[in-house]
Amino acid sequence: MAAMESEKRTTGKVPQQSRPRFSSSSYDPGAHSEPNALDFSNIVEDKLWKPIIWCPANFPPELFEIAIAQLVHHPEYNSTLILRSESLAETTADFPSRVPSLRGFRAVRSVHRRLLPRRPGRDAGLEQHCTLYSTAVAEDQPVSVLVLTPIPNDGGSLPYYHPAVFHLAFRYIVDETPVLRIEVVPLPSTPTDVDSRLYRTCLALLETLHRYGWGALTNYKKRVVHDFIVPREPYQDLYLVMRERHKHLDVGIATFLMLLWKDMYSPTSDDPARIDDLEGEPWKKWPRPPAGFVDIGCGNGLLAHILVSEGYAGHGIDLRARTSWSHYPPSTQAQLHVEAIDPTTLVDLPHTSHPYFRPGVFIIGNHSDELTPWVPIISTMCSASGYISIPCCAWTFDSRYDRSRTPGFPVTEENFVQSLHLGGDGSNASSYSMYRIWLASLSLFCGWKVECETLRIPSTRNWALVGRGRTSHDADQIAEFERRMREIIANVQARGLFKTRTPEGKIGDH
């Protein structure tokens, strides 16, 4: 670690190294020069701290506060039963009576948070104090203790996802070999041996802290970052409601679109577009695309079905009817169509003559294969109000994408690639990353403001390109965008490689 710190001071960067192997041990009071556990300085009950587990610390003490911030603000990373936390209050003085006073330490900050369960019908929420302490030796000492103090619900019970403790503490102990240690004040009759559930929970939490500390040391950046376009909290709240309404179905993309449209469009009534109370189906009054939606390459029709079921007007189009279509109610079946889309012909149609691609429509391209690069083109030519493209297979206009031979589109925006939030180390070395950049540059070339989001859906191909605004509304500039589209289409037609696939079944069947 000393060599790493030396190189960091010299170059400003931490050299790329693998994270040290996590190796933990159950607590042995004789193993360290500071065997003592935490102690209450204002003890009023017969409660004692019990050290449970420790491991070597692989980062300096000044980074402990950065590491534990993840534990405070993102408990969902440690339990699949927790949806997220919400901060209710924060204080640096006059701490609540439940916050313990510790001998030799002083409380410097406490966050009062609420834990929200992922399945509220099964698990209850829980409020909790998260209190940070530093040693009482001097004012400038770094934080070295985090204590989690649950506030039991009525009846004094704790939900299943929370350890059976009065308090749980994370400690950074400065020693010849620095140590991370977890200590608890267990509830009466709670087992703490190495085979107990509490011990296993502490083991998982310690490994997480070990990883977060290494991330703080190496300035780790998440490979995937969500919630740039639609905030996490309203998405999760609406997702839970939609999941209950459409049991066993994937509602992730539909939830995202409902909230995206709510933000994009003007209200359709005088009632406010609320989201704080989801029990009364407020989305039925939320803004929506003025000409509905068109899901091109809709596949099993699931996305169209969920949106139509929730009151959104639109159509799903595919080359063949799927077996699933016949299982949907008549209201959905009426909006699913077998049809081949030839984007090269849309440019010649009057805007009002096509039954689906009308001005103001919102285009959906969800894993739409060879139509993927055509999504921004179609959206431009039919004067769509916006679009979303979730690419899967890498296609250009008339052939497979080849990053070594496919020229990009000119981009003048500064830090364009960084704005795409591709994640990782920014090298964009994979072919799929380069394809996403190519699609984004195409969207900008078509006159769309480029926004990107990593969707919360069960797919590795979950990167979405969203167009919900034009870069210019100047008439001359709009004409220039259309000229570019006509030039692209003319080049495709000249090559003669693009072939519209033949629908499997009678056009219009569903």
Secondary structure by P-SEA (a helix, b strand, c coil): caaaaaaaaacccccccccccbbbbcccccccccccccccccccccbbbbbccbbbbccccccccccccccccccccccccccccccccccccccccccccccccccccccbbbbbbcccccbbbbbbbbbbbcccccccccccbbbbbbbcccccccccccccccbbbbbbccccbbbbbbbbbcccccccccccaaaaaaaaaaaaaaaaaaaaaacccccccccccccaaaaaaaaaaaaaacccccaaaaaaaaaaaaaccccccccccccccccccccccccccccbbbbcccccaaaaaaaaaacccbbbbccccccccccccaaaaaacccccccccccccccccccccccccbbbbbccccccccaaaaaaaaaccccccccccccccccccccccccccccccccccccccccccccccccaaaaaaaaaaaaaaaaccbbbbbbccccccccbbbbbcccccccaaaaaaaaaaaaaaaaaaaaaccbbbbbbccccccc
